Amino acid sequence: MPYETIVYEEDGPVGTLTLNRPDDGNMFTPVMCHEVRDCIDAIRRETRTRVLVLTGAGEKFFCIGGRKEGMEDTLLYAGVIPALDMYESIDRLQKPVIASVNGFAVGGGNVLQLMCDLTIAKQSAVFRQVGPAMGSFDASYGTWYLEDAIGKKRAKDMWFTNRKVGADEALAMGLINRVVPDDELAVATRELALELAERGPFALAALKAAFGARHGGVAGLGRVSHDLLLRGYLETEESKELSAAFGERRKPDPDKFGH
């Protein structure tokens, strides 16, 4: 389907979602947040795409966060922060998400790459949190996930001082996974995505749910127990025999349970 603020493309098992507001730093608006969420929810329901790449349009910006004015209006009148829905859609997707950081990842843009499972960045990429300098903050994923990635002291340093962190330092502190020359980012991202596409999708989904269970609370534990354990159980001979017996109104045959 056509989108106003993003572009989604499929190439084999890899889907690429591009934040498409390069003239405004790929800054997200309420519309973009909803479009990203809707796109990812659609990917969750189909089986063609096994790995998702998230990147920004242009050569300078991955994403420089959210447009404060639009976010304030949405929070005031609707009682929601649309960025949280967008972040959580990445967390809920039972497929690997790779952030391909092609420039500045600032504020909510840095949180966005943190929400992705892996991050590969070009050499000139810059990471920064700016909330306290512009009258804002993130007391949820932007603090929890940043602390998990780089430790409390470093996370506080990024949030309190708002200093810029280059790609090499980001790699050294554990903020990202890989750094490549600027002109090799697209190829390196594609290679990594294809490598993940060869891994067992159920195993990757289980690992992703397990990693996210602590921050997800009851909902996170539910994704592990319901989405994954149930999904695995439905493929067993036991489940198939019980389902068939129920539909055929007969007693199940325990010898077909496969244990």
C-alpha positions in Angstrom: 0.0 0.0 0.0 1.2 3.6 -0.6 2.5 5.6 2.3 3.0 9.3 2.9 6.2 9.3 5.0 7.8 5.9 4.5 8.8 3.6 1.7 8.6 -0.2 2.0 10.3 -2.5 -0.5 10.8 -6.3 -0.6 13.8 -8.1 -2.1 13.6 -11.8 -1.6 13.4 -12.6 2.2 14.5 -9.0 3.1 12.2 -6.1 3.6 13.5 -2.5 3.8 11.5 0.2 5.5 12.9 3.7 4.8 11.9 6.7 6.8 11.3 9.1 3.9 11.4 12.7 5.1 15.0 13.6 4.2 14.4 17.3 4.0 13.4 17.3 7.6 16.1 14.9 8.9 13.7 12.0 8.6 12.1 13.4 11.7 9.1 11.3 12.7 5.6 12.8 13.0 2.4 11.2 14.3 1.6 10.1 10.7 5.1 8.5 10.3 4.8 6.7 13.6 1.4 5.2 12.6 2.7 4.3 9.2 5.8 2.5 10.6 3.6 0.7 13.1 1.1 -0.3 10.4 3.8 -1.5 8.0 5.5 -3.6 10.6 2.2 -5.1 11.8 1.6 -6.1 8.1 5.0 -7.7 8.0 4.3 -9.6 11.2 1.2 -11.2 9.5 3.0 -12.5 6.4 5.7 -15.1 5.8 7.6 -13.7 2.8 9.8 -11.3 4.8 12.2 -13.0 7.2 14.4 -10.0 8.0 13.5 -6.3 8.2 16.0 -3.5 7.5 15.1 0.0 8.9 17.0 3.0 7.4 16.6 6.6 6.5 16.3 8.3 3.1 19.3 10.4 1.9 23.0 10.4 2.9 22.9 12.6 6.0 20.2 11.5 8.4 19.0 8.2 9.8 16.4 10.0 12.0 16.7 13.0 14.2 13.8 12.2 16.4 10.3 13.4 16.6 8.6 16.7 15.7 7.8 18.0 19.2 4.8 20.1 18.1 2.9 17.3 16.5 3.7 14.9 19.3 2.5 17.4 21.9 -0.8 17.8 20.1 -1.3 14.1 19.9 -0.5 13.5 23.5 -2.7 16.4 24.7 -5.8 15.4 22.7 -5.5 11.7 22.3 -3.7 10.8 25.5 -1.1 8.7 23.6 2.5 9.1 22.5 2.6 7.7 18.9 6.3 7.0 19.1 5.7 4.4 21.8 3.4 2.4 19.5 6.1 2.6 16.8 8.9 1.4 19.2 6.7 -1.4 20.5 5.8 -2.7 17.0 9.5 -3.3 16.4 9.7 -5.2 19.8 6.7 -7.3 19.0 7.8 -8.3 15.5 9.0 -11.9 15.7 11.6 -11.3 13.0 15.0 -9.7 13.2 15.1 -6.0 12.6 18.4 -4.4 11.5 19.0 -0.6 11.8 21.1 0.6 8.9 22.3 3.9 10.3 23.2 6.2 7.4 23.8 9.4 9.2 22.7 11.2 12.4 20.6 9.2 14.9 19.5 11.8 17.3 17.0 11.8 20.2 14.1 9.5 19.2 16.2 8.4 16.2 18.8 6.9 18.5 16.0 5.2 20.5 14.7 3.9 17.2 18.0 2.2 16.4 18.2 0.9 20.0 14.8 -0.8 19.5 16.2 -2.7 16.5 17.8 -6.1 17.2 21.1 -5.2 15.5 22.6 -2.0 14.3 25.1 -1.5 11.5 26.3 2.1 10.9 28.4 4.0 8.4 31.7 5.5 9.6 30.4 9.0 9.7 27.2 8.3 11.6 26.6 10.2 14.8 24.5 9.2 17.9 23.1 11.6 20.4 20.4 12.2 23.0 19.2 15.8 23.3 16.0 15.7 25.4 17.1 17.8 28.4 18.5 20.4 26.0 15.2 20.9 24.2 12.7 20.4 27.0 11.9 16.7 26.6 13.0 13.2 27.8 12.3 9.5 27.4 11.6 7.7 30.6 10.8 4.4 28.9 12.6 2.6 26.1 15.1 5.4 25.6 16.5 5.0 29.1 15.9 1.2 29.7 17.4 0.0 26.4 20.2 2.5 26.5 21.2 1.4 30.0 21.0 -2.2 28.9 23.2 -1.5 25.9 26.0 0.7 27.3 25.5 0.7 31.1 24.0 3.2 33.5 26.9 5.6 33.8 27.4 5.9 30.0 23.6 6.1 29.5 23.4 9.0 31.9 26.3 10.7 30.3 24.6 10.6 26.9 21.3 11.8 28.4 22.6 14.4 30.8 25.3 16.0 28.6 23.7 15.5 25.2 27.1 15.1 23.7 27.7 13.6 20.2 29.0 10.0 20.0 30.8 8.9 16.8 30.4 5.5 15.2 33.7 4.1 16.5 32.9 5.1 20.1 29.4 3.8 19.7 30.8 0.5 18.7 33.3 0.4 21.5 30.6 1.2 24.2 28.2 -1.4 22.8 25.6 1.0 21.4 25.8 -0.5 17.9 27.1 -3.8 16.4 29.2 -2.9 13.4 30.8 0.0 11.6 31.6 0.1 7.9 32.9 2.6 5.4 30.3 5.0 4.3 30.1 3.7 0.7 29.8 0.1 1.9 26.8 0.5 4.2 24.1 -0.8 1.8 26.1 -3.8 0.7 27.1 -4.7 4.3 23.6 -4.4 5.5 22.3 -6.6 2.7 24.9 -9.3 3.5 24.0 -9.2 7.2 20.2 -9.4 6.4 20.7 -12.4 4.1 22.8 -14.1 6.7 20.0 -13.8 9.3 17.5 -14.9 6.7 19.2 -18.3 6.6 18.8 -18.8 10.4 15.8 -20.7 11.8 12.9 -18.3 12.0 11.3 -20.0 15.1 14.6 -19.9 16.9 15.2 -16.2 16.2 11.6 -15.4 17.2 12.1 -17.3 20.5 15.4 -15.5 21.2 13.9 -12.1 20.5 10.9 -12.8 22.8 13.2 -14.0 25.5 15.5 -11.0 25.3 12.5 -8.7 25.5 10.6 -10.5 28.2 12.1 -8.5 31.1 11.1 -5.1 29.9 7.8 -6.4 28.5 6.4 -7.3 31.9 3.4 -9.6 31.8 3.0 -8.9 28.1 6.6 -9.8 27.4 6.3 -13.0 29.3 3.1 -13.7 27.5 4.8 -13.4 24.1 7.2 -16.1 25.2 4.7 -18.4 26.7 1.8 -17.9 24.3 3.2 -16.8 21.0 6.2 -19.1 21.0 5.4 -22.1 23.2 1.9 -22.3 21.7 3.3 -21.9 18.2 5.8 -24.7 18.7 3.2 -26.9 20.4 0.8 -26.6 17.5 3.4 -28.2 15.3 3.7 -31.3 17.5 2.1 -34.7 16.7 0.3 -34.5 20.0 -1.5 -31.3 19.1 -2.3 -32.5 15.6 -3.8 -35.7 16.8 -5.8 -34.1 19.6 -7.1 -31.5 17.1 -8.0 -34.2 14.5 -9.8 -36.3 17.1 -11.8 -33.4 18.4 -12.9 -32.5 14.9 -13.8 -36.1 14.1 -15.6 -36.6 17.4 -13.5 -39.6 18.4 -11.1 -40.4 21.2 -7.5 -39.4 20.5 -4.9 -42.1 19.9 -2.0 -41.6 22.4 0.3 -43.7 20.2 0.2 -40.8 17.7 1.4 -38.2 20.3 5.0 -38.8 19.2 6.6 -38.8 22.7 
